[in-house]
Amino acid sequence: MLVQDTAPPSIFGGSENAPPPVLRPKPTGTSAAFSRSMSNFSALSINSLPSASQPPANPDDEILKDYDNLFRIMYQYPPSLSTTNIATAYTECKALLHLADMYDALPIAGTRVDHHLLRFGARLYKQIAKYPPSYLKLGYLARSRTIFAEALIHVVGQWPLAQSSLQNQVDTAVLDLIEDKHEDLEEAKSRVEAKLWRLSLTNPRGDRVTPTSDYLAWLAVSFFRSWVAENAISAPTPILKPPSTAGPQPPLPAQSSSGRLFRTLSSSAPLPGLGRDDCKRFLKLSPDLYTRDNLRRFERKVEELRNLAREIVRPICRSFLELDGSAGGGGVALGYLTCTRVGDGEWPWEE
């Protein structure tokens, strides 16, 4: 009877006839989920995102769109921003800039935002005039000289109206720049006002007219100065307030009243209060002076004073806005001064 001998053990251990070890498959749940998430993210296209006319309802979709725009900019692709609605474009650009600030990508994203918003042209400048503090902060983040300077002119002209909107919300350098420009504007305004109050007519020898040298010309100077005083001072607050008033109303800023006065003097339109009927009414207060010749001479003196005043206020009435600040031609009439400029080396992000 034949009996099969058992094979001797191998020097490497185990037996030759021993079954191979069971191979356990590696866990694939994590890798599969990671691959699936990456494929979903790579398959994401801008067509699947909500359009500008239909804002996304889910906040996560808005964040995802901001990230998509940031990645597009990093890889030299145009971002998906509204090209028709300036308000929607502002909201999208603001969210994009805040996201780029988290990743130190403002120099890259700011250039794209600046280029995109400037394509709106006059609509952008009108929007800046409505909301200058908001666009000042956006222009600072985007490092946009055009948007920042446009908003700064409006803010300085109405300062401190926007102080509560900018305090503790912008860099200290921005507030310092605003206050410096406002002080410069106030000094220039004071110099112009002093020249207006010293404005007078002279005789052929160059001496200032007096009641003894030229009484009619002196009356014209007094009449013109009275008009300047009435237009330079804002309306006083009434002592008896209506019952519907819940509290004291803030007075009109002096900057706005003086700005309107300077702009009125710089215009070529007829000035209310200095017309022919006003001159006639003033001369009739002295019946012995009211003649046709004296009226014509009085009107010429008043017109001469107005021309001198126009030359005085011309420098401070210059506008460095991109927006058309004239009342005619579809422009926007502004009651404050817009002669602020930002020179080289004054941009707050260059410090």
C-alpha positions as CSV (number, residue, x, y, z in Angstrom):
1,M,0.0,0.0,0.0
2,L,1.5,3.3,-1.1
3,V,1.4,6.2,1.3
4,Q,2.2,9.8,0.1
5,D,4.9,11.3,2.3
6,T,4.4,14.8,3.7
7,A,6.6,17.4,2.0
8,P,9.3,18.7,4.3
9,P,8.8,22.3,5.5
10,S,10.4,25.0,3.4
11,I,13.2,27.1,4.8
12,F,11.1,30.1,4.0
13,G,8.3,28.8,6.2
14,G,4.9,27.5,5.3
15,S,4.1,24.6,3.1
16,E,4.2,24.3,-0.6
17,N,0.7,23.0,-0.8
18,A,-0.7,25.6,1.6
19,P,-3.5,27.6,0.0
20,P,-2.5,31.2,-0.9
21,P,-3.5,33.9,1.5
22,V,-6.8,35.6,1.1
23,L,-6.3,39.0,-0.6
24,R,-8.5,41.6,1.1
25,P,-9.5,44.5,-1.1
26,K,-8.4,47.9,0.0
27,P,-11.1,50.3,1.1
28,T,-12.2,52.4,-1.9
29,G,-14.9,54.6,-0.3
30,T,-12.7,57.6,0.4
31,S,-10.9,57.6,-3.0
32,A,-14.1,57.0,-4.8
33,A,-15.8,60.0,-3.0
34,F,-12.7,62.1,-3.7
35,S,-12.7,61.2,-7.4
36,R,-16.4,61.8,-7.6
37,S,-16.2,65.2,-6.0
38,M,-13.2,66.2,-8.2
39,S,-15.0,65.1,-11.3
40,N,-18.1,67.0,-10.3
41,F,-16.0,70.1,-9.7
42,S,-14.1,69.8,-13.0
43,A,-17.3,69.2,-14.9
44,L,-18.8,72.4,-13.4
45,S,-19.3,75.0,-16.2
46,I,-20.5,78.5,-16.1
47,N,-23.7,77.4,-17.9
48,S,-24.8,75.5,-14.9
49,L,-24.5,78.7,-12.7
50,P,-27.4,81.2,-12.4
51,S,-27.4,84.0,-14.9
52,A,-27.0,87.6,-13.8
53,S,-30.7,88.3,-14.5
54,Q,-31.6,85.4,-12.2
55,P,-29.7,85.6,-9.0
56,P,-29.0,82.3,-7.3
57,A,-31.4,81.4,-4.5
58,N,-28.9,79.3,-2.5
59,P,-26.0,81.2,-0.8
60,D,-23.7,78.2,-1.4
61,D,-24.3,78.8,-5.2
62,E,-23.2,82.4,-4.8
63,I,-20.0,81.4,-2.9
64,L,-19.3,78.7,-5.6
65,K,-19.8,81.4,-8.3
66,D,-17.3,83.7,-6.5
67,Y,-14.7,80.9,-6.4
68,D,-15.4,80.1,-10.0
69,N,-14.8,83.7,-11.0
70,L,-11.6,83.9,-8.9
71,F,-10.2,80.7,-10.6
72,R,-11.2,82.1,-14.0
73,I,-9.2,85.2,-13.3
74,M,-6.2,83.2,-12.1
75,Y,-6.2,81.2,-15.3
76,Q,-6.6,84.2,-17.5
77,Y,-10.3,83.6,-18.3
78,P,-12.9,86.4,-18.1
79,P,-15.1,86.3,-15.0
80,S,-18.8,85.8,-15.2
81,L,-20.1,89.2,-14.1
82,S,-23.2,91.1,-15.1
83,T,-22.8,93.3,-18.1
84,T,-26.3,94.9,-18.1
85,N,-27.2,95.7,-14.5
86,I,-24.7,98.0,-12.8
87,A,-26.1,97.2,-9.3
88,T,-25.8,93.5,-9.8
89,A,-22.3,94.0,-11.2
90,Y,-21.3,96.0,-8.1
91,T,-22.6,93.2,-5.8
92,E,-20.7,90.5,-7.7
93,C,-17.5,92.6,-7.9
94,K,-17.6,93.3,-4.2
95,A,-18.0,89.6,-3.3
96,L,-15.2,88.7,-5.6
97,L,-12.9,91.3,-4.1
98,H,-13.6,90.2,-0.6
99,L,-12.8,86.6,-1.6
100,A,-9.7,87.6,-3.4
101,D,-8.6,89.5,-0.3
102,M,-8.7,86.3,1.7
103,Y,-6.2,84.7,-0.6
104,D,-4.0,87.7,-1.2
105,A,-5.2,87.9,-4.8
106,L,-6.4,91.5,-4.9
107,P,-3.7,92.7,-7.4
108,I,-5.0,90.1,-9.9
109,A,-8.8,90.4,-9.2
110,G,-8.7,94.2,-8.8
111,T,-7.5,94.7,-12.4
112,R,-10.3,92.6,-13.8
113,V,-13.0,94.3,-11.6
114,D,-11.7,97.8,-12.6
115,H,-11.8,96.9,-16.3
116,H,-15.3,95.4,-16.1
117,L,-16.9,98.2,-14.2
118,L,-15.4,100.9,-16.4
119,R,-17.1,99.4,-19.4
120,F,-20.4,100.8,-18.0
121,G,-19.2,104.3,-18.7
122,A,-21.6,107.1,-17.7
123,R,-23.9,104.7,-15.8
124,L,-21.0,103.8,-13.5
125,Y,-20.3,107.5,-12.7
126,K,-23.9,108.2,-12.0
127,Q,-24.0,105.2,-9.7
128,I,-20.9,106.5,-7.9
129,A,-22.6,109.9,-7.4
130,K,-25.5,108.1,-5.7
131,Y,-23.4,105.9,-3.4
132,P,-19.9,107.4,-3.1
133,P,-18.9,105.7,0.2
134,S,-19.7,102.3,-1.2
135,Y,-17.7,102.8,-4.4
136,L,-14.9,104.4,-2.4
137,K,-14.4,101.2,-0.5
138,L,-14.7,99.1,-3.7
139,G,-12.3,101.3,-5.5
140,Y,-9.8,101.0,-2.7
141,L,-10.0,97.2,-2.7
142,A,-9.7,97.0,-6.5
143,R,-6.8,99.6,-6.5
144,S,-8.8,101.4,-9.2
145,R,-7.6,105.0,-9.5
146,T,-10.6,106.1,-11.6
147,I,-13.3,104.7,-9.4
148,F,-11.5,105.7,-6.1
149,A,-10.8,109.3,-7.3
150,E,-14.4,109.7,-8.6
151,A,-15.9,108.5,-5.3
152,L,-13.4,110.5,-3.3
153,I,-14.4,113.8,-5.0
154,H,-18.0,113.2,-4.0
155,V,-17.1,112.2,-0.4
156,V,-14.8,115.2,0.2
157,G,-17.4,117.6,-1.3
158,Q,-20.1,116.5,1.1
159,W,-17.8,115.7,4.1
160,P,-18.6,114.9,6.9
161,L,-21.9,113.4,5.5
162,A,-20.3,110.1,4.8
163,Q,-18.2,109.9,7.9
164,S,-20.5,107.4,9.7
165,S,-20.4,105.1,6.6
166,L,-16.6,105.0,6.4
167,Q,-15.6,105.2,10.1
168,N,-14.0,101.8,11.2
169,Q,-14.8,100.4,7.7
170,V,-11.8,101.6,5.7
171,D,-8.1,101.8,6.2
172,T,-6.8,104.7,8.3
173,A,-4.8,106.0,5.3
174,V,-8.1,106.5,3.4
175,L,-9.7,108.6,6.2
176,D,-6.5,110.6,6.6
177,L,-6.6,111.4,2.9
178,I,-10.2,112.5,3.0
179,E,-9.6,114.8,6.0
180,D,-6.5,116.3,4.4
181,K,-8.4,117.0,1.1
182,H,-11.4,118.4,3.1
183,E,-9.1,120.8,4.9
184,D,-7.5,121.9,1.6
185,L,-11.0,122.5,0.2
186,E,-12.1,124.5,3.3
187,E,-9.0,126.7,3.0
188,A,-9.6,127.4,-0.7
189,K,-13.2,128.1,0.0
190,S,-12.3,130.6,2.8
191,R,-9.9,132.4,0.4
192,V,-12.6,132.7,-2.2
193,E,-15.2,134.0,0.3
194,A,-12.7,136.6,1.5
195,K,-12.2,137.8,-2.0
196,L,-15.9,138.0,-2.7
197,W,-16.5,140.1,0.5
198,R,-13.7,142.5,-0.6
199,L,-15.0,142.7,-4.1
200,S,-15.6,146.3,-5.2
201,L,-15.5,148.7,-8.1
202,T,-12.8,151.2,-8.8
203,N,-12.8,154.7,-10.4
204,P,-10.5,155.6,-13.4
205,R,-7.6,156.3,-10.9
206,G,-7.9,152.8,-9.4
207,D,-9.4,153.8,-6.1
208,R,-12.3,152.0,-4.6
209,V,-15.6,153.7,-5.0
210,T,-17.1,155.4,-2.0
211,P,-20.5,157.1,-1.4
212,T,-18.7,160.5,-2.0
213,S,-16.8,159.6,-5.2
214,D,-19.5,157.5,-7.0
215,Y,-22.7,157.0,-5.1
216,L,-24.5,154.9,-7.7
217,A,-21.5,152.5,-8.1
218,W,-21.3,152.2,-4.4
219,L,-25.0,151.3,-4.2
220,A,-24.4,148.6,-6.9
221,V,-21.6,147.2,-4.7
222,S,-23.9,147.2,-1.6
223,F,-26.7,145.6,-3.6
224,F,-24.4,142.8,-4.9
225,R,-22.9,142.1,-1.5
226,S,-26.4,141.8,0.0
227,W,-27.2,139.3,-2.6
228,V,-24.0,137.3,-1.9
229,A,-24.8,137.3,1.9
230,E,-28.4,136.0,1.3
231,N,-27.2,133.2,-0.9
232,A,-24.1,132.3,1.2
233,I,-26.1,131.7,4.5
234,S,-28.4,128.7,4.7
235,A,-32.0,129.1,5.8
236,P,-32.3,129.4,9.6
237,T,-34.1,126.7,11.5
238,P,-37.6,127.9,12.4
239,I,-38.3,128.5,16.1
240,L,-41.8,126.9,16.0
241,K,-41.4,123.4,14.6
242,P,-44.4,121.6,13.1
243,P,-46.1,119.0,15.3
244,S,-45.1,116.2,12.9
245,T,-41.4,116.8,13.5
246,A,-40.1,114.1,15.9
247,G,-36.8,115.8,16.6
248,P,-34.5,118.6,15.6
249,Q,-33.6,118.5,12.0
250,P,-29.8,118.7,11.2
251,P,-28.8,122.0,9.6
252,L,-27.7,122.2,6.1
253,P,-23.9,121.9,5.8
254,A,-22.2,125.2,5.1
255,Q,-20.2,123.5,2.4
256,S,-23.3,122.8,0.3
257,S,-24.7,126.3,0.5
258,S,-21.3,127.9,-0.4
259,G,-20.8,125.4,-3.1
260,R,-24.2,126.3,-4.7
261,L,-23.3,130.0,-4.4
262,F,-19.9,129.5,-6.2
263,R,-21.5,127.4,-8.9
264,T,-24.3,130.0,-9.4
265,L,-21.7,132.8,-9.8
266,S,-19.6,130.8,-12.2
267,S,-22.6,130.0,-14.6
268,S,-23.6,132.3,-17.4
269,A,-27.3,131.9,-16.7
270,P,-29.3,134.9,-15.4
271,L,-29.0,135.1,-11.6
272,P,-32.3,135.3,-9.7
273,G,-32.3,138.4,-7.5
274,L,-29.9,140.4,-9.8
275,G,-32.2,140.8,-12.8
276,R,-33.6,144.0,-14.3
277,D,-36.7,144.0,-12.2
278,D,-34.7,143.5,-9.0
279,C,-32.4,146.4,-9.9
280,K,-35.4,148.6,-10.7
281,R,-37.1,147.7,-7.4
282,F,-33.9,148.5,-5.5
283,L,-33.4,151.9,-7.2
284,K,-37.1,152.9,-6.6
285,L,-36.2,152.9,-2.9
286,S,-34.5,156.2,-3.6
287,P,-37.0,158.1,-5.9
288,D,-34.5,160.9,-6.6
289,L,-32.1,158.4,-8.2
290,Y,-34.5,156.4,-10.2
291,T,-34.2,157.4,-13.8
292,R,-33.8,155.5,-17.0
293,D,-30.1,156.4,-17.4
294,N,-29.3,155.6,-13.8
295,L,-31.1,152.2,-14.1
296,R,-29.0,151.3,-17.2
297,R,-25.8,152.5,-15.5
298,F,-26.7,150.6,-12.3
299,E,-27.3,147.3,-14.3
300,R,-23.9,147.7,-16.0
301,K,-22.2,148.1,-12.6
302,V,-24.0,145.0,-11.3
303,E,-23.0,143.0,-14.4
304,E,-19.4,144.2,-14.0
305,L,-19.4,142.9,-10.4
306,R,-20.8,139.6,-11.5
307,N,-18.0,139.2,-14.1
308,L,-15.4,140.0,-11.5
309,A,-17.0,137.4,-9.1
310,R,-17.0,134.8,-11.9
311,E,-13.3,135.1,-12.3
312,I,-12.8,134.8,-8.5
313,V,-14.8,131.5,-8.2
314,R,-13.6,130.0,-11.5
315,P,-10.7,128.0,-10.0
316,I,-12.7,126.5,-7.2
317,C,-15.6,125.6,-9.5
318,R,-13.5,123.4,-11.7
319,S,-14.7,119.8,-11.7
320,F,-12.4,116.9,-12.0
321,L,-15.3,114.4,-12.1
322,E,-15.7,112.0,-15.1
323,L,-19.5,112.6,-14.5
324,D,-21.0,115.6,-16.3
325,G,-21.8,117.9,-13.4
326,S,-23.7,120.5,-15.5
327,A,-27.5,120.9,-15.2
328,G,-27.9,121.0,-19.0
329,G,-27.2,118.4,-21.5
330,G,-28.5,115.5,-19.4
331,G,-25.9,116.2,-16.7
332,V,-26.4,115.9,-12.9
333,A,-26.5,119.2,-11.1
334,L,-24.4,119.1,-7.9
335,G,-24.6,121.6,-5.1
336,Y,-21.1,120.9,-3.7
337,L,-17.6,121.5,-4.9
338,T,-15.8,118.9,-7.0
339,C,-12.4,120.4,-7.5
340,T,-10.5,117.7,-5.4
341,R,-7.6,116.0,-7.0
342,V,-5.4,113.1,-6.0
343,G,-1.8,113.6,-7.1
344,D,1.0,111.2,-7.6
345,G,2.1,109.6,-4.3
346,E,-1.2,110.3,-2.6
347,W,-2.9,107.0,-3.3
348,P,-3.4,105.2,0.0
349,W,-2.4,101.8,-1.3
350,E,1.0,103.0,-2.4
351,E,2.2,103.8,1.1
